[in-house]
Amino acid sequence: MFALLPVAGGLLLGWLAPRRVAIAAQAVLYAIAVTVLTLTAPEHGGEYTDGIVIGLGLAVVSAGTLILGFWLARRRRNARP
């Protein structure tokens, strides 16, 4: 569930927040998600390294959603008359 935090947050931050704020907030959301994933991995039948491996993939996905949010914001700005 916490893996959705940087994914949905990245899209919304990139779309609605200023660029510097969005990047900083995305880093914080990613750090929270990876920390929770890593610490709770043994409770779900995994190991701590599983949380780290999932975190690496999550980094790529969350960066992609942030870039997608920036793209949506740019489209919205350019569409205004």
C-alpha positions in Angstrom: 0.0 0.0 0.0 2.8 2.4 0.8 4.3 1.8 -2.7 1.4 3.8 -4.1 2.5 6.8 -2.1 5.3 7.9 -4.4 3.5 6.8 -7.5 0.3 8.7 -7.0 2.1 11.5 -5.2 4.6 11.9 -8.0 1.9 12.4 -10.6 0.0 14.9 -8.5 3.1 16.7 -7.3 4.5 17.0 -10.8 1.1 18.3 -12.1 0.2 20.7 -9.4 3.4 21.8 -7.4 6.3 23.9 -8.5 9.2 21.9 -9.9 11.6 22.2 -7.0 9.0 21.5 -4.4 7.7 18.5 -6.4 11.2 16.9 -6.6 11.9 17.4 -2.9 8.5 16.1 -1.8 8.8 13.1 -4.2 12.2 12.2 -2.6 10.5 12.3 0.8 7.6 10.2 -0.3 9.9 7.7 -1.9 12.0 7.5 1.3 9.0 6.8 3.4 7.7 4.1 1.1 11.0 2.3 0.8 11.5 2.5 4.6 8.1 1.0 5.3 8.5 -1.7 2.6 11.9 -2.7 3.9 10.9 -2.8 7.5 7.7 -4.7 7.0 9.0 -7.3 4.4 9.6 -10.0 7.0 6.0 -9.7 8.2 4.9 -10.6 4.7 7.0 -13.6 4.3 10.0 -11.9 2.7 13.4 -10.7 3.8 14.8 -7.2 4.2 16.6 -7.5 0.9 13.2 -8.0 -0.9 12.2 -4.5 0.3 15.4 -3.1 -1.1 15.0 -4.8 -4.5 11.4 -3.6 -4.7 12.6 -0.1 -3.7 14.9 0.0 -6.7 12.0 -0.7 -9.1 9.9 1.7 -7.2 12.5 4.4 -7.8 12.1 4.1 -11.6 8.3 4.0 -11.5 8.1 7.0 -9.1 10.5 9.0 -11.2 8.4 8.2 -14.3 5.2 9.3 -12.7 6.9 12.6 -11.6 8.0 13.2 -15.2 4.5 12.4 -16.4 3.1 14.9 -13.9 5.6 17.6 -15.2 4.5 16.8 -18.8 0.8 17.1 -17.9 1.5 20.5 -16.2 3.3 21.7 -19.3 0.4 20.7 -21.5 -2.0 22.4 -19.2 0.1 25.7 -19.3 0.5 25.6 -23.0 -3.2 24.9 -23.7 -4.3 28.2 -22.0 -5.1 31.0 -24.4 
